[in-house]
Amino acid sequence: MSLSLRDALRDRGHEALLFSSRALYGPLPIAADATCFGTVSPLRQVLRLANPSAYQTLRRLLRQFRPDVVHVRMMTTQLSPLILPLLRGFPAIYHATWHEVLCPTGMKTLPDLSPCQDPAGVACWRNGCVSTMAWPFLALQNRLLWQWRGVFVRVVANSHYLASQLEKAGWSKAEVIWNGVPDVDPRPPLCDPPSLAFAGRLIPEKGADVAIRALALLQRTIPGIRLLVVGDGPLRRPLETLCRDLEVSHVVDFTGSIPRPEVERRLGSAWVQVVPSICNESFGLVAAEAQMRGTAVVATQRGGLPEIVVDGETGTLVEPQSPEQLAQAILPLVTDRDRAEQLGQAGRLRARKLFRLESCVTQFLKLYAEVIQQYPKLTAQGTVP
């Protein structure tokens, strides 16, 4: 999303620079214009509190680039709150795209996968969400985020759900700009055999295991049905073991991490895309992407997903952690091609109206203009410590 926004701004003639850490979370290379030190090792807990490299690099960039607006998102896992004092004197926008300032794991989900209702603090350690060693760093990080949150002149959330969570936690009232996705060509007509698709990180909170269990139930009625799993993560091997245990390995295809064009090609053949998230998704980008493709979606009633999937019109919403409900929702779509096509086409119309990347960029440009006009003195007189 960050890369798409940067590139779209450049396409419209604006100077846009993307700054991130060099931490690698997967096989794809870092595509930022400027980077600082980052790591996925245990040292990351210290960096989350204080990353001197992020401070020094951003300080230099701000002096050289002199931005009219600073757009901050996904800062807590590597860049640290140390960067926030540098933003005084620049119109800065905080763009909330997950629960990072509300929860140290970013998921607002307990280890047993139930929703977390507690504010960030000692409850994070008491509930077992963070270790005894990591908790002091995360507690201080949370305090600094709260202390320096005033550097942001506007707060944006990527869903009404997340905006409400920020407001409950005491942050400024957030305006909502939904994530934008590229306006791709519609997928080809559905062909036999019927197939399902899951796309996302293979972690417990995303519910890929629920999709596999639902497939095993559907196999009893539709022996030829298949499941495509796009993505990678720490649960890859346990999920492959689950497939063997349920005797569905022959109809489940794990792709791992693959290039974006290949993702679109592979997902384009699915009759239904399942989004069985157990965590409270702040938005649910894969659901919007599926609808833009013209694919019917079956998703859980979690977080921002009900803002994307209209139950009965563009897909179906189910309760999380229920393979039975998921299978029951999928069955009418994989046994009725016309119904699957109808929901997919309705989803595509809605996605092109509400979730196009071009619309998202236009809304941010309007916000940038408002901020610049509202804070001309900050733009003209901003100084970097």
C-alpha positions in Angstrom: 0.0 0.0 0.0 2.9 2.4 0.8 4.6 1.6 -2.5 1.3 2.0 -4.4 0.6 5.4 -2.8 4.2 6.6 -3.5 4.1 5.5 -7.1 0.6 6.9 -7.7 1.7 10.3 -6.3 4.7 10.4 -8.6 2.5 9.5 -11.6 0.5 12.6 -10.8 3.6 14.8 -10.8 4.4 15.0 -7.1 7.7 14.4 -5.4 7.2 11.5 -3.0 9.9 9.8 -1.0 9.4 6.6 1.0 11.4 6.0 4.1 11.5 2.6 5.9 13.8 0.3 7.8 15.8 -2.4 6.1 14.2 -5.2 8.1 13.2 -8.1 5.8 9.9 -9.9 6.6 9.9 -12.0 3.5 11.7 -12.7 0.2 10.8 -9.4 -1.5 13.5 -6.7 -1.6 13.2 -3.4 0.1 11.8 -0.8 -2.4 12.0 2.3 -0.2 14.0 5.3 -1.4 15.8 5.7 1.9 16.3 3.2 4.7 17.6 2.9 8.2 18.8 -0.1 10.3 16.1 -2.7 11.1 16.0 -6.3 12.1 13.7 -9.2 12.8 16.0 -10.6 15.4 15.3 -10.2 19.2 17.1 -6.9 19.0 13.9 -5.6 17.4 12.3 -5.2 20.8 14.9 -2.5 21.6 14.5 -0.8 18.2 10.8 -0.5 18.8 11.6 1.7 21.7 14.6 3.6 20.3 16.1 3.3 16.9 19.0 5.8 16.6 19.5 5.0 13.0 15.9 5.9 12.2 16.3 9.2 14.0 19.5 10.2 12.3 18.4 9.1 8.8 15.0 10.8 9.0 16.6 14.0 10.5 18.9 14.2 7.5 16.1 13.5 5.0 13.8 16.2 6.5 16.6 18.7 6.2 17.4 17.8 2.6 13.9 17.0 1.2 11.9 19.7 3.1 8.5 18.0 2.7 5.3 19.9 2.6 3.6 17.0 4.4 4.9 14.0 6.3 2.7 10.9 6.0 3.4 8.3 8.7 2.2 4.7 8.8 3.3 1.4 10.4 6.1 3.1 12.4 6.1 1.1 15.7 7.7 -2.2 14.7 11.1 -0.7 13.6 11.3 3.1 13.4 10.4 3.8 17.1 8.8 6.8 18.7 12.2 8.6 18.5 11.2 9.9 15.1 8.1 11.8 16.4 9.9 14.9 17.9 11.5 15.4 14.5 8.1 16.0 13.0 7.4 19.2 15.0 7.3 22.0 12.6 6.1 19.8 9.7 2.4 19.1 8.9 2.4 15.4 9.8 -0.4 12.9 9.3 -0.7 9.7 11.1 -2.3 7.0 9.0 -3.5 4.1 11.1 -3.6 0.9 9.1 -3.7 -1.6 12.0 -3.8 -1.6 15.8 -0.1 -0.6 16.3 -0.7 2.3 18.6 -3.4 0.4 20.5 -1.7 -3.0 20.9 2.0 -4.1 20.9 1.2 -7.1 18.6 -1.0 -4.9 16.3 -3.7 -7.6 16.3 -5.9 -6.8 19.4 -6.1 -10.6 19.7 -5.2 -12.7 22.8 -3.0 -15.8 22.6 -6.2 -18.0 22.6 -7.3 -16.0 19.5 -10.2 -14.4 21.4 -10.6 -10.6 20.9 -8.7 -8.4 23.4 -10.8 -5.9 25.3 -8.0 -4.5 27.5 -6.1 -1.2 26.9 -2.4 -1.6 26.2 -0.4 -1.8 29.4 0.2 -4.3 32.1 -2.6 -6.5 30.6 -0.3 -7.2 27.6 2.1 -9.0 29.9 -0.6 -10.5 32.2 -2.5 -12.0 29.2 0.7 -13.5 27.8 0.7 -11.4 24.6 4.3 -10.2 25.3 7.1 -11.7 27.2 8.4 -10.5 30.5 11.6 -9.4 28.8 9.8 -7.5 26.0 7.1 -5.9 28.1 9.2 -3.0 29.7 10.3 -1.9 26.2 6.8 -2.0 24.9 5.3 -0.3 27.9 7.7 2.6 27.5 7.1 2.7 23.8 3.4 3.1 24.4 4.0 5.9 26.9 6.2 7.8 24.4 3.6 7.3 21.6 1.0 8.8 23.8 3.2 11.6 25.0 4.3 12.7 21.4 1.0 12.0 19.6 0.4 15.7 19.4 2.9 16.1 16.5 0.2 14.8 14.2 -2.1 17.5 12.9 -4.5 14.9 11.4 -5.3 11.3 12.0 -6.6 8.9 9.3 -7.8 5.4 9.7 -8.4 2.9 6.9 -11.8 1.8 8.2 -14.6 3.1 10.4 -14.0 0.2 12.7 -10.4 1.3 13.3 -11.4 5.0 13.6 -13.8 4.0 16.4 -11.1 2.0 18.2 -8.7 5.0 18.1 -11.3 7.3 19.4 -12.1 5.0 22.3 -8.4 4.9 23.2 -8.3 8.7 23.4 -6.7 9.5 20.1 -7.9 12.4 18.0 -11.1 11.8 16.0 -9.9 10.0 12.9 -11.2 10.5 9.4 -11.6 7.5 7.2 -9.9 6.8 3.9 -10.4 3.2 2.8 -7.4 1.4 1.3 -7.2 1.6 -2.5 -6.5 -1.3 -4.8 -5.5 -1.3 -8.4 -8.4 -1.5 -10.9 -7.4 -4.8 -12.6 -9.2 -6.5 -15.4 -12.1 -8.7 -14.4 -11.2 -12.4 -14.0 -12.2 -14.9 -16.7 -15.5 -16.8 -16.5 -15.6 -19.5 -13.9 -14.5 -23.0 -15.0 -14.8 -26.4 -13.5 -13.7 -27.8 -11.1 -14.9 -25.3 -8.5 -12.1 -23.8 -6.4 -11.5 -21.7 -3.3 -8.6 -19.3 -2.6 -7.0 -18.0 0.5 -4.5 -15.2 0.4 -2.5 -13.9 3.4 0.2 -14.5 5.9 0.2 -18.0 7.3 -0.2 -17.1 11.0 -2.9 -18.2 13.5 -4.8 -14.9 13.4 -5.6 -15.3 9.6 -7.5 -18.6 10.0 -6.0 -20.6 7.1 -6.5 -23.7 9.1 -10.3 -23.0 9.3 -10.3 -22.8 5.5 -8.6 -26.2 5.2 -11.1 -27.8 7.6 -14.0 -26.3 5.7 -12.5 -27.7 2.5 -12.4 -31.2 4.1 -16.1 -30.9 5.0 -17.0 -29.7 1.4 -15.0 -32.6 0.0 -17.8 -35.0 1.2 -20.3 -33.3 -1.1 -18.0 -32.0 -3.9 -15.1 -34.4 -4.3 -13.4 -32.3 -7.0 -13.2 -29.0 -5.1 -9.8 -27.5 -4.6 -8.1 -24.8 -2.4 -5.3 -22.5 -3.4 -3.3 -21.0 -0.5 -1.3 -17.9 -1.5 1.2 -16.6 1.0 3.8 -17.9 3.5 4.5 -17.7 7.2 5.4 -19.8 10.2 2.3 -22.0 9.9 3.2 -23.3 6.5 4.5 -26.7 7.7 1.8 -27.2 10.3 -0.9 -26.4 7.7 0.7 -28.9 5.3 0.6 -31.5 8.1 -3.1 -30.7 8.8 -3.8 -31.3 5.1 -2.2 -34.7 5.3 -4.2 -35.5 8.5 -7.5 -34.5 6.9 -6.5 -36.3 3.6 -6.9 -33.2 1.4 -3.3 -32.7 0.4 -4.1 -33.7 -3.1 -6.5 -30.8 -3.5 -4.6 -28.1 -1.7 -2.0 -26.1 -3.4 0.5 -23.9 -1.4 2.2 -21.3 -3.6 4.3 -19.6 -1.0 5.3 -16.0 -1.7 5.0 -15.3 -5.4 5.2 -12.1 -7.5 2.2 -9.9 -7.8 1.3 -10.7 -11.4 1.4 -14.4 -10.6 -0.8 -13.8 -7.6 -3.5 -12.1 -9.8 -3.3 -14.9 -12.4 -3.6 -17.7 -9.8 -6.4 -16.1 -7.8 -8.3 -15.2 -10.9 -9.5 -18.8 -11.3 -11.2 -19.0 -7.9 -14.9 -19.3 -7.6 -14.8 -18.0 -4.0 -12.1 -16.2 -2.0 -12.2 -17.0 1.7 -11.1 -14.5 4.3 -11.5 -16.5 7.6 -9.7 -14.0 9.8 -9.9 -14.6 13.5 -8.3 -11.3 14.4 -10.1 -7.9 14.0 -8.8 -6.9 10.6 -8.5 -3.1 10.4 -9.6 -3.3 6.8 -9.1 -6.6 5.0 -7.2 -5.7 1.8 -7.4 -9.2 0.3 -11.2 -9.0 0.4 -11.2 -5.7 -1.5 -8.7 -7.1 -4.0 -10.9 -10.2 -4.6 -13.9 -8.0 -5.2 -12.0 -5.8 -7.6 -11.2 -9.0 -9.5 -14.9 -10.0 -9.6 -14.7 -12.9 -7.1 -17.3 -13.7 -4.5 -16.0 -13.4 -1.0 -16.8 -15.3 2.2 -15.3 -13.5 5.2 -15.7 -13.3 8.9 -17.6 -10.6 10.8 -14.4 -9.2 12.2 -13.1 -5.6 12.4 -13.4 -3.7 9.1 -14.4 -6.7 6.9 -18.1 -6.0 7.1 -17.4 -2.6 5.5 -16.0 -4.4 2.5 -18.2 -7.4 2.1 -21.9 -6.7 2.0 -23.6 -9.9 3.3 -25.8 -11.4 0.6 -24.9 -8.9 -2.0 -21.1 -9.2 -2.7 -20.4 -12.2 -0.5 -21.3 -13.8 2.8 -20.2 -13.0 6.4 -19.7 -15.8 8.9 -18.6 -16.2 12.5 -14.8 -16.8 13.0 -13.3 -20.2 13.9 -16.2 -22.2 12.6 -15.3 -24.5 9.7 -18.9 -25.6 9.6 -20.3 -22.1 9.1 -17.6 -21.4 6.5 -18.4 -24.6 4.6 -22.1 -23.9 4.7 -21.6 -20.4 3.3 -19.3 -21.6 0.5 -21.5 -24.5 -0.6 -24.3 -22.5 -2.3 -21.6 -20.7 -4.3 -19.6 -23.6 -5.5 -22.8 -25.5 -6.5 -24.4 -22.6 -8.3 -22.0 -21.0 -10.8 -24.6 -18.2 -11.7 -24.8 -17.2 -8.0 -21.1 -17.1 -7.6 -20.8 -14.9 -10.8 -23.6 -12.7 -9.6 -22.0 -11.9 -6.2 -18.6 -11.5 -7.9 -19.9 -9.0 -10.4 -21.7 -7.0 -7.7 -18.5 -7.0 -5.6 -16.5 -5.7 -8.6 -19.0 -2.8 -9.1 -18.8 -1.9 -5.5 -15.0 -2.1 -5.4 -14.6 0.1 -8.4 -16.9 2.6 -6.8 -15.4 2.6 -3.3 -11.9 1.0 -3.2 -10.1 2.1 -6.4 -6.5 3.2 -5.8 -7.1 6.3 -7.8 -9.9 7.4 -5.4 -7.7 6.7 -2.4 -4.9 8.8 -3.8 -7.3 11.6 -4.7 -8.6 11.7 -1.1 -5.1 11.8 0.3 -4.1 14.7 -2.0 -7.2 16.6 -0.9 -6.1 16.0 2.7 -2.6 17.1 2.0 -3.9 20.3 0.5 -6.1 21.0 3.5 -3.2 20.4 5.9 -0.9 22.7 3.9 -3.5 25.4 3.7 -4.4 25.1 7.4 -0.8 25.1 8.6 1.1 27.4 6.2 3.4 28.7 9.0 4.5 25.1 9.9 5.3 24.4 6.2 7.3 27.6 5.8 9.0 27.7 9.2 9.5 24.1 10.1 12.9 23.4 11.6 14.6 20.1 12.3 16.3 19.6 15.6 
